[in-house]
Amino acid sequence: MEKINLNLSTRPKASILDKPLSRGKGEVSLSCYALLFSELVQYSQSRVSTIPDLQTKLHDMGKDVGCRIIDLYFVRERNSKRETKLINMLLFIKTTLWKTLFGKEADKLEHATDDECMYYIIEK
């Protein structure tokens, strides 16, 4: 009996890190996201004893995830070329990155009146 090789793929599989962030519809169902978020909050609540500690823990987790997403975007889409000015970076997040993550641009970027270093990205 004759053996036939049916391996049609001649190129190696690309790493998930090499795939573009904005290509295709990499959507996650709302219920899956809600479950993950709920579990994250419950996990954080079980590790702290006060509301300010919970806020700090969730803030730190969100900051870590956000930094990783921005790093991944710049590696994949811009060959690691980053914005260096604060306003340009905030506008990039408000428009390009927000659209990549949520399907539309954020509505507004506001500078806080009481804190010179604080900005708000607003979505209605």
C-alpha positions in Angstrom: 0.0 0.0 0.0 1.3 3.4 -0.9 1.5 6.3 1.7 0.5 9.8 0.7 1.7 12.9 2.6 -1.2 15.3 3.0 0.7 18.0 4.8 -0.4 21.1 2.8 1.1 23.7 5.1 4.7 24.5 4.1 5.1 27.6 6.2 5.5 27.5 10.0 2.6 28.8 12.1 2.9 32.4 13.2 3.2 33.1 16.9 0.1 34.8 18.5 2.4 37.7 19.4 3.2 38.3 15.7 -0.4 38.6 14.7 -1.7 42.2 14.2 -3.9 43.6 17.0 -6.4 45.2 14.7 -6.8 42.6 12.0 -10.1 40.7 11.9 -12.9 40.7 14.4 -11.3 39.3 17.6 -14.4 39.9 19.6 -15.2 38.3 23.0 -18.8 37.8 23.9 -20.2 40.3 26.5 -21.1 37.5 28.8 -17.6 36.1 28.8 -16.1 39.5 29.4 -18.6 40.1 32.2 -17.8 36.8 33.9 -14.0 37.5 33.7 -14.5 41.0 35.1 -16.8 39.8 37.9 -14.3 37.1 38.9 -11.5 39.7 38.9 -13.5 42.0 41.2 -14.5 39.1 43.5 -10.9 37.9 43.7 -9.7 41.4 44.5 -12.4 41.8 47.2 -11.3 38.6 48.9 -7.7 40.0 49.2 -8.4 43.4 50.8 -10.3 44.7 53.8 -11.2 48.3 52.8 -12.8 50.0 49.8 -9.7 52.2 49.2 -7.5 49.1 49.1 -9.9 47.5 46.6 -9.8 50.6 44.5 -6.0 50.6 44.6 -5.8 46.9 43.7 -8.2 47.2 40.7 -6.4 50.4 39.6 -3.1 48.6 39.6 -4.5 45.6 37.7 -6.1 47.9 35.1 -2.9 49.9 34.7 -0.9 46.7 34.2 -3.3 45.4 31.5 -3.4 48.8 29.8 0.4 49.1 29.6 0.6 45.6 28.1 -2.0 46.4 25.5 -0.2 49.6 24.5 3.1 47.8 24.3 1.6 45.0 22.2 0.0 47.5 19.8 3.3 49.4 19.3 5.2 46.2 18.7 2.7 44.9 16.2 1.5 48.0 14.4 4.3 50.6 14.6 7.5 48.6 14.8 8.0 49.8 18.4 7.8 53.5 17.5 6.0 55.2 20.3 4.6 58.6 20.9 6.8 60.7 23.1 4.7 63.7 23.9 1.9 63.3 26.5 -0.9 65.0 24.6 0.0 63.0 21.4 -0.1 59.8 23.5 -3.4 60.6 25.0 -4.9 61.5 21.6 -3.6 58.2 20.3 -5.3 56.3 23.1 -8.5 58.3 22.7 -8.7 57.6 18.9 -6.7 54.7 17.6 -6.3 52.4 20.6 -9.9 53.0 21.9 -11.2 52.1 18.4 -9.1 49.0 18.3 -10.4 47.9 21.8 -14.0 49.0 21.8 -14.9 49.5 18.1 -15.3 53.3 18.2 -13.3 56.3 19.3 -13.8 57.8 22.8 -16.0 60.9 22.8 -13.8 63.4 24.6 -10.4 64.0 26.2 -10.5 66.4 29.1 -7.9 68.0 31.3 -8.7 68.0 35.0 -9.1 71.4 36.6 -7.9 70.5 40.0 -4.9 68.4 39.1 -2.4 69.4 36.4 -1.3 65.8 35.8 -4.8 64.3 35.4 -6.7 63.8 32.2 -10.0 62.0 31.5 -11.0 60.0 28.5 -14.8 60.2 28.3 -17.2 57.9 26.5 -20.9 58.5 26.6 
